[in-house]
Each structure stands twice: as structure tokens, then as C-alpha cells.
Amino acid sequence: MLISDTAGYKLYCETRPLEALADSFHVRIFTTYAWAKNPDAEQNKLELILSAKDLENLRQSLTA
């Protein structure tokens, strides 16, 4: 999901369930830059493994 698009700098958030850990999710926040040598290259900013409750807490804190 695109979070921000400012001056060619795009910030994304991606979440997916983890099959290996019940009720757990992988959360990744990454960026791309349109004028980079490789504009499709992704730079990871943050990766988390969260329970469903923790993911909901994060969502609430970001939308409050």
C-alpha cells in the first residue's frame, strides 16, 4: 500500500500473514526513489513480525 508520494520518493507498507506462526504477520515498510539509478529498487526501512493484536495496535496508533 502506498503511504506517501512526495517528489519522486515513495513510501510503502506491506503486510502479509505468516504461515509458520499462527496469528502472526510480517510488516515491511520500504521506499523507492523515481530518480535513482534503479527506480524500481526497494530500500527496506523497517521489518516487523507482529501478532494480530500488535498489528491492530500499530494500525490504531498510525490512524489516530
PyMOL Python script that loads the backbone (N, CA, C, O; Angstrom):
from pymol import cmd

cmd.read_pdbstr("""\
ATOM      1  N   MET A   1       0.848  -1.170   0.000  1.00  0.00           N
ATOM      2  CA  MET A   1       0.000   0.000   0.000  1.00  0.00           C
ATOM      3  C   MET A   1       0.899   1.240   0.000  1.00  0.00           C
ATOM      4  O   MET A   1       1.811   1.355   0.819  1.00  0.00           O
ATOM      5  N   LEU A   2       0.641   2.135  -0.895  1.00  0.00           N
ATOM      6  CA  LEU A   2       1.373   3.395  -0.967  1.00  0.00           C
ATOM      7  C   LEU A   2       0.937   4.296   0.180  1.00  0.00           C
ATOM      8  O   LEU A   2      -0.251   4.578   0.339  1.00  0.00           O
ATOM      9  N   ILE A   3       1.901   4.746   0.979  1.00  0.00           N
ATOM     10  CA  ILE A   3       1.615   5.626   2.109  1.00  0.00           C
ATOM     11  C   ILE A   3       1.827   7.081   1.720  1.00  0.00           C
ATOM     12  O   ILE A   3       1.037   7.954   2.080  1.00  0.00           O
ATOM     13  N   SER A   4       2.909   7.332   0.976  1.00  0.00           N
ATOM     14  CA  SER A   4       3.262   8.714   0.645  1.00  0.00           C
ATOM     15  C   SER A   4       3.967   8.739  -0.710  1.00  0.00           C
ATOM     16  O   SER A   4       4.706   7.817  -1.056  1.00  0.00           O
ATOM     17  N   ASP A   5       3.727   9.811  -1.470  1.00  0.00           N
ATOM     18  CA  ASP A   5       4.392  10.017  -2.755  1.00  0.00           C
ATOM     19  C   ASP A   5       4.753  11.494  -2.849  1.00  0.00           C
ATOM     20  O   ASP A   5       3.923  12.331  -3.203  1.00  0.00           O
ATOM     21  N   THR A   6       6.002  11.796  -2.525  1.00  0.00           N
ATOM     22  CA  THR A   6       6.449  13.184  -2.478  1.00  0.00           C
ATOM     23  C   THR A   6       7.750  13.345  -3.260  1.00  0.00           C
ATOM     24  O   THR A   6       8.762  12.740  -2.905  1.00  0.00           O
ATOM     25  N   ALA A   7       7.736  14.144  -4.306  1.00  0.00           N
ATOM     26  CA  ALA A   7       8.920  14.481  -5.088  1.00  0.00           C
ATOM     27  C   ALA A   7       9.683  13.247  -5.553  1.00  0.00           C
ATOM     28  O   ALA A   7      10.913  13.220  -5.514  1.00  0.00           O
ATOM     29  N   GLY A   8       8.953  12.232  -5.992  1.00  0.00           N
ATOM     30  CA  GLY A   8       9.592  11.025  -6.504  1.00  0.00           C
ATOM     31  C   GLY A   8       9.976  10.006  -5.446  1.00  0.00           C
ATOM     32  O   GLY A   8      10.407   8.902  -5.776  1.00  0.00           O
ATOM     33  N   TYR A   9       9.826  10.359  -4.195  1.00  0.00           N
ATOM     34  CA  TYR A   9      10.153   9.489  -3.073  1.00  0.00           C
ATOM     35  C   TYR A   9       8.860   8.834  -2.602  1.00  0.00           C
ATOM     36  O   TYR A   9       7.974   9.515  -2.086  1.00  0.00           O
ATOM     37  N   LYS A  10       8.743   7.517  -2.774  1.00  0.00           N
ATOM     38  CA  LYS A  10       7.514   6.810  -2.406  1.00  0.00           C
ATOM     39  C   LYS A  10       7.762   5.910  -1.198  1.00  0.00           C
ATOM     40  O   LYS A  10       8.769   5.205  -1.123  1.00  0.00           O
ATOM     41  N   LEU A  11       6.826   5.950  -0.263  1.00  0.00           N
ATOM     42  CA  LEU A  11       6.888   5.154   0.957  1.00  0.00           C
ATOM     43  C   LEU A  11       5.732   4.159   0.935  1.00  0.00           C
ATOM     44  O   LEU A  11       4.578   4.538   0.734  1.00  0.00           O
ATOM     45  N   TYR A  12       6.050   2.894   1.141  1.00  0.00           N
ATOM     46  CA  TYR A  12       5.060   1.816   1.083  1.00  0.00           C
ATOM     47  C   TYR A  12       5.021   1.041   2.390  1.00  0.00           C
ATOM     48  O   TYR A  12       5.997   1.010   3.139  1.00  0.00           O
ATOM     49  N   CYS A  13       3.881   0.418   2.652  1.00  0.00           N
ATOM     50  CA  CYS A  13       3.722  -0.523   3.758  1.00  0.00           C
ATOM     51  C   CYS A  13       3.092  -1.787   3.197  1.00  0.00           C
ATOM     52  O   CYS A  13       2.095  -1.737   2.475  1.00  0.00           O
ATOM     53  N   GLU A  14       3.689  -2.917   3.539  1.00  0.00           N
ATOM     54  CA  GLU A  14       3.213  -4.208   3.055  1.00  0.00           C
ATOM     55  C   GLU A  14       3.017  -5.134   4.255  1.00  0.00           C
ATOM     56  O   GLU A  14       3.902  -5.241   5.104  1.00  0.00           O
ATOM     57  N   THR A  15       1.883  -5.793   4.331  1.00  0.00           N
ATOM     58  CA  THR A  15       1.643  -6.764   5.400  1.00  0.00           C
ATOM     59  C   THR A  15       1.188  -8.078   4.779  1.00  0.00           C
ATOM     60  O   THR A  15       0.476  -8.103   3.775  1.00  0.00           O
ATOM     61  N   ARG A  16       1.620  -9.166   5.405  1.00  0.00           N
ATOM     62  CA  ARG A  16       1.178 -10.482   4.961  1.00  0.00           C
ATOM     63  C   ARG A  16       1.196 -11.437   6.142  1.00  0.00           C
ATOM     64  O   ARG A  16       2.045 -11.310   7.025  1.00  0.00           O
ATOM     65  N   PRO A  17       0.283 -12.382   6.174  1.00  0.00           N
ATOM     66  CA  PRO A  17       0.255 -13.355   7.262  1.00  0.00           C
ATOM     67  C   PRO A  17       1.430 -14.321   7.148  1.00  0.00           C
ATOM     68  O   PRO A  17       1.909 -14.613   6.051  1.00  0.00           O
ATOM     69  N   LEU A  18       1.881 -14.806   8.287  1.00  0.00           N
ATOM     70  CA  LEU A  18       2.946 -15.807   8.329  1.00  0.00           C
ATOM     71  C   LEU A  18       2.338 -17.177   8.565  1.00  0.00           C
ATOM     72  O   LEU A  18       1.647 -17.392   9.561  1.00  0.00           O
ATOM     73  N   GLU A  19       2.587 -18.086   7.671  1.00  0.00           N
ATOM     74  CA  GLU A  19       2.040 -19.429   7.815  1.00  0.00           C
ATOM     75  C   GLU A  19       2.734 -20.192   8.934  1.00  0.00           C
ATOM     76  O   GLU A  19       2.109 -21.023   9.593  1.00  0.00           O
ATOM     77  N   ALA A  20       4.014 -19.923   9.157  1.00  0.00           N
ATOM     78  CA  ALA A  20       4.787 -20.670  10.150  1.00  0.00           C
ATOM     79  C   ALA A  20       4.398 -20.325  11.591  1.00  0.00           C
ATOM     80  O   ALA A  20       4.552 -21.148  12.493  1.00  0.00           O
ATOM     81  N   LEU A  21       3.896 -19.111  11.801  1.00  0.00           N
ATOM     82  CA  LEU A  21       3.495 -18.672  13.144  1.00  0.00           C
ATOM     83  C   LEU A  21       2.017 -18.299  13.112  1.00  0.00           C
ATOM     84  O   LEU A  21       1.619 -17.335  12.458  1.00  0.00           O
ATOM     85  N   ALA A  22       1.222 -19.070  13.821  1.00  0.00           N
ATOM     86  CA  ALA A  22      -0.213 -18.791  13.840  1.00  0.00           C
ATOM     87  C   ALA A  22      -0.496 -17.404  14.399  1.00  0.00           C
ATOM     88  O   ALA A  22       0.119 -16.981  15.377  1.00  0.00           O
ATOM     89  N   ASP A  23      -1.434 -16.697  13.769  1.00  0.00           N
ATOM     90  CA  ASP A  23      -1.869 -15.383  14.238  1.00  0.00           C
ATOM     91  C   ASP A  23      -0.732 -14.356  14.248  1.00  0.00           C
ATOM     92  O   ASP A  23      -0.689 -13.480  15.112  1.00  0.00           O
ATOM     93  N   SER A  24       0.199 -14.470  13.273  1.00  0.00           N
ATOM     94  CA  SER A  24       1.322 -13.539  13.182  1.00  0.00           C
ATOM     95  C   SER A  24       1.408 -12.950  11.775  1.00  0.00           C
ATOM     96  O   SER A  24       0.980 -13.564  10.798  1.00  0.00           O
ATOM     97  N   PHE A  25       1.968 -11.757  11.700  1.00  0.00           N
ATOM     98  CA  PHE A  25       2.058 -11.043  10.437  1.00  0.00           C
ATOM     99  C   PHE A  25       3.445 -10.458  10.241  1.00  0.00           C
ATOM    100  O   PHE A  25       4.105 -10.052  11.198  1.00  0.00           O
ATOM    101  N   HIS A  26       3.878 -10.420   8.984  1.00  0.00           N
ATOM    102  CA  HIS A  26       5.120  -9.751   8.599  1.00  0.00           C
ATOM    103  C   HIS A  26       4.732  -8.370   8.088  1.00  0.00           C
ATOM    104  O   HIS A  26       3.876  -8.241   7.212  1.00  0.00           O
ATOM    105  N   VAL A  27       5.358  -7.349   8.634  1.00  0.00           N
ATOM    106  CA  VAL A  27       5.099  -5.961   8.224  1.00  0.00           C
ATOM    107  C   VAL A  27       6.408  -5.396   7.691  1.00  0.00           C
ATOM    108  O   VAL A  27       7.443  -5.473   8.352  1.00  0.00           O
ATOM    109  N   ARG A  28       6.355  -4.830   6.496  1.00  0.00           N
ATOM    110  CA  ARG A  28       7.554  -4.251   5.892  1.00  0.00           C
ATOM    111  C   ARG A  28       7.227  -2.850   5.406  1.00  0.00           C
ATOM    112  O   ARG A  28       6.228  -2.633   4.721  1.00  0.00           O
ATOM    113  N   ILE A  29       8.075  -1.911   5.767  1.00  0.00           N
ATOM    114  CA  ILE A  29       7.968  -0.530   5.296  1.00  0.00           C
ATOM    115  C   ILE A  29       9.210  -0.271   4.454  1.00  0.00           C
ATOM    116  O   ILE A  29      10.336  -0.479   4.907  1.00  0.00           O
ATOM    117  N   PHE A  30       8.989   0.186   3.216  1.00  0.00           N
ATOM    118  CA  PHE A  30      10.106   0.379   2.299  1.00  0.00           C
ATOM    119  C   PHE A  30       9.860   1.585   1.396  1.00  0.00           C
ATOM    120  O   PHE A  30       8.746   2.102   1.311  1.00  0.00           O
ATOM    121  N   THR A  31      10.925   2.021   0.726  1.00  0.00           N
ATOM    122  CA  THR A  31      10.847   3.195  -0.143  1.00  0.00           C
ATOM    123  C   THR A  31      11.404   2.870  -1.528  1.00  0.00           C
ATOM    124  O   THR A  31      12.171   1.926  -1.718  1.00  0.00           O
ATOM    125  N   THR A  32      10.982   3.696  -2.483  1.00  0.00           N
ATOM    126  CA  THR A  32      11.599   3.746  -3.810  1.00  0.00           C
ATOM    127  C   THR A  32      11.816   5.224  -4.142  1.00  0.00           C
ATOM    128  O   THR A  32      11.175   6.107  -3.571  1.00  0.00           O
ATOM    129  N   TYR A  33      12.735   5.468  -5.076  1.00  0.00           N
ATOM    130  CA  TYR A  33      13.013   6.846  -5.471  1.00  0.00           C
ATOM    131  C   TYR A  33      13.048   6.913  -6.998  1.00  0.00           C
ATOM    132  O   TYR A  33      13.856   6.239  -7.636  1.00  0.00           O
ATOM    133  N   ALA A  34      12.182   7.715  -7.567  1.00  0.00           N
ATOM    134  CA  ALA A  34      11.993   7.770  -9.020  1.00  0.00           C
ATOM    135  C   ALA A  34      13.250   8.154  -9.788  1.00  0.00           C
ATOM    136  O   ALA A  34      13.428   7.698 -10.918  1.00  0.00           O
ATOM    137  N   TRP A  35      14.112   8.962  -9.228  1.00  0.00           N
ATOM    138  CA  TRP A  35      15.299   9.442  -9.940  1.00  0.00           C
ATOM    139  C   TRP A  35      16.566   8.688  -9.543  1.00  0.00           C
ATOM    140  O   TRP A  35      17.675   9.135  -9.835  1.00  0.00           O
ATOM    141  N   ALA A  36      16.402   7.557  -8.885  1.00  0.00           N
ATOM    142  CA  ALA A  36      17.563   6.733  -8.524  1.00  0.00           C
ATOM    143  C   ALA A  36      18.106   6.049  -9.777  1.00  0.00           C
ATOM    144  O   ALA A  36      17.431   5.996 -10.805  1.00  0.00           O
ATOM    145  N   LYS A  37      19.312   5.534  -9.688  1.00  0.00           N
ATOM    146  CA  LYS A  37      19.913   4.794 -10.793  1.00  0.00           C
ATOM    147  C   LYS A  37      19.001   3.639 -11.211  1.00  0.00           C
ATOM    148  O   LYS A  37      18.848   3.358 -12.400  1.00  0.00           O
ATOM    149  N   ASN A  38      18.401   2.977 -10.225  1.00  0.00           N
ATOM    150  CA  ASN A  38      17.407   1.928 -10.485  1.00  0.00           C
ATOM    151  C   ASN A  38      16.134   2.321  -9.738  1.00  0.00           C
ATOM    152  O   ASN A  38      16.016   2.035  -8.547  1.00  0.00           O
ATOM    153  N   PRO A  39      15.188   2.963 -10.401  1.00  0.00           N
ATOM    154  CA  PRO A  39      13.990   3.464  -9.717  1.00  0.00           C
ATOM    155  C   PRO A  39      13.081   2.357  -9.170  1.00  0.00           C
ATOM    156  O   PRO A  39      12.199   2.636  -8.357  1.00  0.00           O
ATOM    157  N   ASP A  40      13.280   1.121  -9.599  1.00  0.00           N
ATOM    158  CA  ASP A  40      12.485   0.008  -9.078  1.00  0.00           C
ATOM    159  C   ASP A  40      13.096  -0.619  -7.828  1.00  0.00           C
ATOM    160  O   ASP A  40      12.461  -1.449  -7.178  1.00  0.00           O
ATOM    161  N   ALA A  41      14.306  -0.233  -7.492  1.00  0.00           N
ATOM    162  CA  ALA A  41      14.970  -0.790  -6.309  1.00  0.00           C
ATOM    163  C   ALA A  41      14.235  -0.354  -5.045  1.00  0.00           C
ATOM    164  O   ALA A  41      13.830   0.801  -4.911  1.00  0.00           O
ATOM    165  N   GLU A  42      14.072  -1.297  -4.124  1.00  0.00           N
ATOM    166  CA  GLU A  42      13.388  -1.015  -2.863  1.00  0.00           C
ATOM    167  C   GLU A  42      14.395  -0.969  -1.729  1.00  0.00           C
ATOM    168  O   GLU A  42      15.290  -1.810  -1.647  1.00  0.00           O
ATOM    169  N   GLN A  43      14.247   0.006  -0.865  1.00  0.00           N
ATOM    170  CA  GLN A  43      15.099   0.118   0.319  1.00  0.00           C
ATOM    171  C   GLN A  43      14.244  -0.127   1.550  1.00  0.00           C
ATOM    172  O   GLN A  43      13.341   0.653   1.852  1.00  0.00           O
ATOM    173  N   ASN A  44      14.531  -1.221   2.267  1.00  0.00           N
ATOM    174  CA  ASN A  44      13.781  -1.530   3.482  1.00  0.00           C
ATOM    175  C   ASN A  44      14.107  -0.525   4.572  1.00  0.00           C
ATOM    176  O   ASN A  44      15.271  -0.212   4.819  1.00  0.00           O
ATOM    177  N   LYS A  45      13.080  -0.032   5.209  1.00  0.00           N
ATOM    178  CA  LYS A  45      13.225   0.888   6.327  1.00  0.00           C
ATOM    179  C   LYS A  45      12.928   0.198   7.651  1.00  0.00           C
ATOM    180  O   LYS A  45      13.551   0.490   8.672  1.00  0.00           O
ATOM    181  N   LEU A  46      11.954  -0.734   7.618  1.00  0.00           N
ATOM    182  CA  LEU A  46      11.535  -1.399   8.853  1.00  0.00           C
ATOM    183  C   LEU A  46      10.876  -2.726   8.502  1.00  0.00           C
ATOM    184  O   LEU A  46      10.066  -2.799   7.578  1.00  0.00           O
ATOM    185  N   GLU A  47      11.227  -3.777   9.244  1.00  0.00           N
ATOM    186  CA  GLU A  47      10.554  -5.068   9.112  1.00  0.00           C
ATOM    187  C   GLU A  47      10.204  -5.558  10.506  1.00  0.00           C
ATOM    188  O   GLU A  47      11.036  -5.547  11.412  1.00  0.00           O
ATOM    189  N   LEU A  48       8.949  -5.990  10.662  1.00  0.00           N
ATOM    190  CA  LEU A  48       8.449  -6.436  11.959  1.00  0.00           C
ATOM    191  C   LEU A  48       7.690  -7.743  11.812  1.00  0.00           C
ATOM    192  O   LEU A  48       7.103  -8.018  10.766  1.00  0.00           O
ATOM    193  N   ILE A  49       7.707  -8.545  12.868  1.00  0.00           N
ATOM    194  CA  ILE A  49       6.829  -9.696  12.996  1.00  0.00           C
ATOM    195  C   ILE A  49       5.899  -9.357  14.161  1.00  0.00           C
ATOM    196  O   ILE A  49       6.357  -9.165  15.287  1.00  0.00           O
ATOM    197  N   LEU A  50       4.599  -9.284  13.891  1.00  0.00           N
ATOM    198  CA  LEU A  50       3.635  -8.849  14.897  1.00  0.00           C
ATOM    199  C   LEU A  50       2.492  -9.844  15.023  1.00  0.00           C
ATOM    200  O   LEU A  50       2.113 -10.504  14.055  1.00  0.00           O
ATOM    201  N   SER A  51       1.952  -9.941  16.232  1.00  0.00           N
ATOM    202  CA  SER A  51       0.728 -10.704  16.428  1.00  0.00           C
ATOM    203  C   SER A  51      -0.423  -9.885  15.847  1.00  0.00           C
ATOM    204  O   SER A  51      -0.264  -8.702  15.546  1.00  0.00           O
ATOM    205  N   ALA A  52      -1.574 -10.522  15.693  1.00  0.00           N
ATOM    206  CA  ALA A  52      -2.741  -9.802  15.181  1.00  0.00           C
ATOM    207  C   ALA A  52      -3.097  -8.630  16.089  1.00  0.00           C
ATOM    208  O   ALA A  52      -3.470  -7.561  15.604  1.00  0.00           O
ATOM    209  N   LYS A  53      -2.986  -8.821  17.392  1.00  0.00           N
ATOM    210  CA  LYS A  53      -3.288  -7.742  18.346  1.00  0.00           C
ATOM    211  C   LYS A  53      -2.297  -6.593  18.197  1.00  0.00           C
ATOM    212  O   LYS A  53      -2.692  -5.428  18.183  1.00  0.00           O
ATOM    213  N   ASP A  54      -1.003  -6.920  18.085  1.00  0.00           N
ATOM    214  CA  ASP A  54       0.013  -5.876  17.920  1.00  0.00           C
ATOM    215  C   ASP A  54      -0.156  -5.134  16.596  1.00  0.00           C
ATOM    216  O   ASP A  54       0.050  -3.922  16.532  1.00  0.00           O
ATOM    217  N   LEU A  55      -0.527  -5.856  15.545  1.00  0.00           N
ATOM    218  CA  LEU A  55      -0.771  -5.213  14.254  1.00  0.00           C
ATOM    219  C   LEU A  55      -1.936  -4.237  14.354  1.00  0.00           C
ATOM    220  O   LEU A  55      -1.870  -3.132  13.816  1.00  0.00           O
ATOM    221  N   GLU A  56      -2.987  -4.635  15.032  1.00  0.00           N
ATOM    222  CA  GLU A  56      -4.135  -3.737  15.227  1.00  0.00           C
ATOM    223  C   GLU A  56      -3.741  -2.520  16.058  1.00  0.00           C
ATOM    224  O   GLU A  56      -4.175  -1.407  15.761  1.00  0.00           O
ATOM    225  N   ASN A  57      -2.929  -2.714  17.090  1.00  0.00           N
ATOM    226  CA  ASN A  57      -2.447  -1.590  17.905  1.00  0.00           C
ATOM    227  C   ASN A  57      -1.621  -0.622  17.051  1.00  0.00           C
ATOM    228  O   ASN A  57      -1.759   0.594  17.179  1.00  0.00           O
ATOM    229  N   LEU A  58      -0.774  -1.158  16.193  1.00  0.00           N
ATOM    230  CA  LEU A  58       0.022  -0.312  15.298  1.00  0.00           C
ATOM    231  C   LEU A  58      -0.896   0.462  14.349  1.00  0.00           C
ATOM    232  O   LEU A  58      -0.723   1.665  14.156  1.00  0.00           O
ATOM    233  N   ARG A  59      -1.868  -0.232  13.759  1.00  0.00           N
ATOM    234  CA  ARG A  59      -2.805   0.425  12.852  1.00  0.00           C
ATOM    235  C   ARG A  59      -3.543   1.565  13.554  1.00  0.00           C
ATOM    236  O   ARG A  59      -3.688   2.650  12.991  1.00  0.00           O
ATOM    237  N   GLN A  60      -4.001   1.327  14.759  1.00  0.00           N
ATOM    238  CA  GLN A  60      -4.720   2.365  15.514  1.00  0.00           C
ATOM    239  C   GLN A  60      -3.815   3.543  15.839  1.00  0.00           C
ATOM    240  O   GLN A  60      -4.252   4.692  15.778  1.00  0.00           O
ATOM    241  N   SER A  61      -2.579   3.276  16.178  1.00  0.00           N
ATOM    242  CA  SER A  61      -1.670   4.379  16.527  1.00  0.00           C
ATOM    243  C   SER A  61      -1.333   5.222  15.305  1.00  0.00           C
ATOM    244  O   SER A  61      -1.086   6.421  15.433  1.00  0.00           O
ATOM    245  N   LEU A  62      -1.321   4.611  14.115  1.00  0.00           N
ATOM    246  CA  LEU A  62      -0.994   5.359  12.899  1.00  0.00           C
ATOM    247  C   LEU A  62      -2.190   6.109  12.331  1.00  0.00           C
ATOM    248  O   LEU A  62      -2.009   7.077  11.592  1.00  0.00           O
ATOM    249  N   THR A  63      -3.406   5.688  12.657  1.00  0.00           N
ATOM    250  CA  THR A  63      -4.584   6.357  12.106  1.00  0.00           C
ATOM    251  C   THR A  63      -5.248   7.291  13.100  1.00  0.00           C
ATOM    252  O   THR A  63      -6.244   7.935  12.773  1.00  0.00           O
ATOM    253  N   ALA A  64      -4.716   7.375  14.299  1.00  0.00           N
ATOM    254  CA  ALA A  64      -5.337   8.226  15.339  1.00  0.00           C
ATOM    255  C   ALA A  64      -5.024   9.687  15.091  1.00  0.00           C
ATOM    256  O   ALA A  64      -5.456  10.549  15.855  1.00  0.00           O
TER     257      ALA A  64
END
""", "prot")
cmd.dss("prot")
cmd.show_as("cartoon", "prot")
cmd.util.cbc("prot")
cmd.orient("prot")
